């Protein structure tokens, strides 16, 4: 039993389960807007399991194929995937189990969700290869997480409305913007190993400005989401204003010093989605 508990703890550390907070609020945000209110316990449970299993698959896949680089990077050398705590076969089994469960959950949501389940998994897996050939890997990560609100709208309506695409584009640039800041920690390592990233290609100062531009775009697309979504009004605009101030704070923290990257990445972004969701719920 102790061995099983230890394996579960190591798997939790592998996929950093707590990072699900980045995508989960936007799935439920889309579901709330699509349903014009509460969407029911069935979709809540199915949406939650779909979000968790999709992210577990994506993170396990990333850790599996990046074992060589993670072992050589001092920042990541302590991960369970490279320090001997989890064998590659265990990671592969965990990855496959989550992929199967995601497809199964999608089947019980609706036909469109089921039809897009494998393409969605393909997009999530593709991100892990992107840094091997393109410094736009951060954008590919944004696309992967940007699927969340589209999936939420599909779950409720079985369609992909325009407002969900605008919400998704906002998530894309939000994620890409904060991933740029996080990637500054590996700038020199990426250069040395021939890995592609915007920090390694453009340097510190240009990366900061690109990140700020991405976050401005996220606010722009989220404003269009509010404009086009049914039944959203002043309260949602106030929520967007709070989200915008949080992004300004995030950029200011990193501008003050790179030692603030983790604080900006985990704390600010971890709360942003849930605060924005709270305003949307109050509005609807």
matplotlib code that plots the C-alpha trace (Angstrom):
import matplotlib.pyplot as plt

x = [0.0, 2.8, 4.4, 1.1, 0.7, 4.3, 3.7, 0.5, 2.5, 5.3, 2.7, 1.1, 4.5, 5.1, 2.1, 1.8, -1.9, -2.3, -1.6, -5.0, -6.2, -4.9, -7.5, -10.3, -11.9, -12.2, -13.9, -16.5, -16.7, -17.7, -20.1, -21.8, -22.2, -23.4, -26.0, -26.9, -26.5, -26.0, -25.4, -26.1, -24.1, -23.6, -21.8, -19.9, -18.5, -17.8, -16.2, -14.0, -12.8, -12.2, -10.1, -8.0, -7.4, -6.6, -4.0, -2.6, -2.1, -0.4, 2.0, 2.9, 3.6, 5.7, 7.7, 8.1, 9.6, 11.7, 13.5, 16.8, 16.7, 15.1, 18.0, 20.6, 18.8, 19.6, 16.1, 14.3, 16.8, 14.8, 11.6, 10.3, 10.6, 14.4, 15.6, 14.6, 11.4, 9.1, 10.1, 9.4, 6.9, 4.9, 4.8, 3.6, 0.9, -0.3, -0.4, -2.4, -4.8, -5.6, -6.0, -8.4, -10.4, -10.6, -12.0, -14.5, -15.7, -16.0, -18.2, -20.6, -20.7, -22.0, -21.1, -19.1, -17.0, -16.3, -15.4, -12.9, -11.4, -8.6, -7.7, -7.6, -5.2, -3.1, -2.9, -1.9, 0.9, 2.1, 3.1, 5.8, 7.6, 7.3, 10.4, 12.5, 11.9, 10.2, 10.6, 6.8, 6.4, 4.9, 2.1, 1.5, 1.1, -1.4, -3.3, -3.4, -4.8, -7.0, -9.0, -10.5, -13.3, -14.1, -14.5, -16.7, -19.0, -19.1, -20.1, -23.2, -24.3, -22.7, -21.5, -18.6, -20.0, -18.1, -17.8, -16.0, -13.4, -12.8, -12.5, -10.1, -7.9, -7.7, -6.6, -4.0, -2.3, -2.6, -0.9, 1.7, 2.5, 3.1, 4.9, 7.4, 8.2, 8.6, 10.8, 13.3, 14.6, 15.8, 17.1, 20.8, 20.0, 17.9, 20.7, 23.2, 21.0, 19.7, 16.2, 13.9, 12.2, 11.5, 13.9, 16.7, 16.1, 15.3, 16.9, 15.5, 14.3, 12.5, 10.9, 9.5, 7.9, 6.6, 5.0, 3.4, 2.0, 0.6, -1.2, -2.6, -4.0, -5.5, -7.4, -8.5, -9.9, -11.6, -13.3, -14.6, -15.8, -17.8, -19.2, -20.4, -21.4, -25.2, -26.3, -22.9, -22.9, -21.2, -20.2, -18.2, -16.5, -15.5, -14.0, -12.0, -10.7, -9.5, -7.9, -6.1, -4.8, -3.5, -1.6, -0.1, 1.0, 2.5, 4.5, 5.6, 6.8, 9.0, 10.2, 11.4, 13.5, 13.6, 13.6, 9.8, 9.0, 7.6, 5.5, 4.1, 3.6, 1.9, 0.2, -1.1, -2.1, -3.5, -6.0, -6.7, -8.9, -11.0, -11.5, -12.6, -14.9, -16.5, -17.4, -18.9, -21.0, -22.3, -23.2, -25.0]
y = [0.0, 2.4, 1.7, 2.6, 5.8, 6.8, 6.1, 8.3, 11.1, 10.8, 10.9, 13.9, 15.7, 14.5, 16.2, 19.0, 18.5, 21.9, 23.5, 22.4, 25.7, 27.4, 25.8, 24.6, 28.1, 28.7, 25.4, 26.2, 29.8, 28.6, 26.1, 28.7, 31.1, 28.4, 27.2, 30.8, 29.6, 26.2, 23.4, 20.4, 18.0, 15.5, 17.9, 19.3, 15.9, 15.0, 18.3, 18.1, 14.6, 15.6, 18.5, 16.5, 13.5, 15.7, 17.6, 14.5, 13.0, 16.2, 16.5, 12.8, 12.8, 15.9, 14.5, 11.1, 12.5, 15.2, 12.9, 13.4, 17.2, 17.3, 15.1, 17.6, 20.7, 21.6, 23.1, 19.9, 17.2, 16.4, 15.4, 11.9, 11.1, 11.5, 10.8, 7.2, 7.4, 6.6, 4.2, 5.1, 2.2, 3.6, 7.0, 5.5, 3.5, 6.5, 8.5, 5.9, 5.4, 9.1, 9.3, 6.4, 7.9, 11.2, 9.6, 7.6, 10.7, 12.6, 9.8, 10.3, 14.1, 14.3, 13.2, 16.3, 16.0, 12.3, 13.1, 15.7, 13.8, 12.2, 15.4, 17.3, 14.8, 15.1, 18.9, 18.4, 16.0, 18.2, 21.0, 18.8, 18.5, 22.2, 23.4, 21.0, 23.0, 26.3, 29.2, 29.6, 26.6, 29.0, 29.8, 26.1, 25.7, 28.5, 26.7, 23.6, 25.3, 27.4, 24.3, 24.5, 27.0, 25.5, 22.1, 23.7, 25.2, 21.9, 20.0, 22.2, 23.1, 20.5, 23.4, 25.9, 29.4, 32.5, 33.8, 30.5, 31.0, 34.6, 33.4, 30.7, 33.2, 35.2, 32.1, 31.4, 34.7, 34.7, 31.3, 32.2, 35.4, 33.9, 30.9, 33.3, 34.7, 31.1, 30.2, 32.9, 30.5, 28.1, 30.7, 29.7, 26.0, 26.1, 28.0, 25.4, 22.4, 23.9, 24.0, 26.7, 29.4, 33.1, 33.9, 31.9, 33.5, 37.1, 37.6, 39.0, 42.5, 41.6, 38.6, 40.8, 43.1, 40.2, 38.8, 42.2, 42.3, 38.9, 39.9, 42.9, 40.7, 38.4, 41.4, 42.4, 39.0, 38.6, 42.0, 40.7, 37.5, 39.6, 41.7, 38.7, 36.4, 36.3, 37.8, 39.3, 42.9, 45.3, 42.7, 40.7, 43.9, 44.6, 41.1, 41.7, 44.9, 42.9, 40.3, 43.1, 44.6, 41.2, 40.8, 44.3, 43.1, 39.9, 41.9, 44.3, 41.5, 40.0, 43.5, 44.0, 40.9, 37.4, 35.9, 36.8, 34.5, 31.7, 34.1, 35.7, 32.4, 30.4, 32.9, 35.5, 33.2, 30.6, 33.1, 35.0, 32.4, 31.8, 35.5, 36.1, 33.0, 34.4, 37.7, 35.8, 33.6, 36.7, 38.3, 35.2]
z = [0.0, 0.8, -2.5, -4.3, -2.2, -3.1, -6.8, -6.7, -5.1, -7.7, -10.5, -8.9, -8.9, -12.5, -13.9, -11.4, -10.9, -9.3, -12.6, -13.8, -12.3, -15.5, -17.9, -15.6, -14.9, -18.7, -19.3, -16.7, -17.9, -21.4, -19.9, -17.8, -20.7, -23.1, -20.6, -19.5, -15.9, -14.2, -16.6, -14.3, -12.2, -14.9, -17.2, -14.2, -13.3, -16.9, -17.7, -14.6, -15.5, -19.1, -18.1, -15.6, -17.8, -20.9, -18.9, -17.2, -20.7, -22.0, -19.1, -18.9, -22.7, -22.3, -19.4, -21.3, -24.4, -22.7, -20.3, -22.0, -21.7, -18.2, -16.9, -18.2, -17.0, -13.3, -12.9, -13.9, -12.9, -9.8, -11.6, -11.0, -14.7, -14.6, -11.0, -11.0, -9.0, -12.0, -14.7, -18.4, -18.6, -15.6, -17.2, -20.5, -18.8, -16.9, -20.2, -22.1, -19.2, -19.1, -22.9, -22.9, -20.0, -21.8, -25.0, -22.9, -21.0, -24.3, -25.6, -22.7, -23.3, -26.9, -30.4, -31.3, -28.1, -29.0, -32.6, -31.6, -28.6, -30.6, -32.6, -29.3, -27.8, -30.9, -30.5, -26.8, -27.8, -30.6, -28.3, -26.7, -30.0, -31.0, -29.2, -31.3, -34.5, -33.7, -31.2, -31.4, -29.0, -26.5, -28.9, -29.5, -25.7, -25.8, -28.5, -26.4, -23.3, -25.6, -26.4, -22.9, -23.6, -26.9, -25.2, -22.6, -25.2, -27.1, -23.9, -23.4, -26.9, -29.2, -31.3, -31.4, -31.2, -32.1, -28.5, -27.5, -30.2, -28.9, -25.4, -26.6, -28.4, -25.2, -23.4, -26.1, -25.7, -21.9, -21.7, -24.3, -22.5, -19.1, -20.6, -22.1, -18.7, -17.3, -20.2, -19.2, -16.6, -19.3, -21.8, -21.6, -21.4, -24.5, -26.4, -25.4, -26.4, -29.6, -28.3, -29.7, -27.6, -27.9, -25.0, -26.6, -30.0, -29.0, -25.6, -22.3, -23.2, -26.4, -24.7, -22.0, -24.6, -26.6, -23.4, -22.7, -26.3, -25.9, -22.7, -24.4, -27.1, -24.5, -23.0, -26.5, -27.3, -23.9, -24.4, -27.8, -26.0, -23.5, -26.4, -28.4, -25.6, -24.8, -21.5, -20.4, -19.2, -16.8, -14.2, -16.8, -17.9, -14.3, -14.1, -17.3, -15.7, -12.6, -14.9, -16.8, -13.5, -12.5, -15.8, -15.3, -11.8, -13.2, -15.8, -13.1, -10.8, -13.5, -14.6, -11.0, -11.1, -12.6, -9.1, -9.1, -12.0, -10.0, -7.9, -11.0, -12.8, -10.1, -7.8, -10.3, -13.1, -10.6, -9.2, -12.5, -14.1, -11.0, -10.3, -13.9, -13.7, -10.5, -12.2, -15.2, -12.8, -11.0, -14.3, -15.7]

ax = plt.figure().add_subplot(projection="3d")
ax.plot(x, y, z, "-o")
ax.set_aspect("equal")
plt.show()
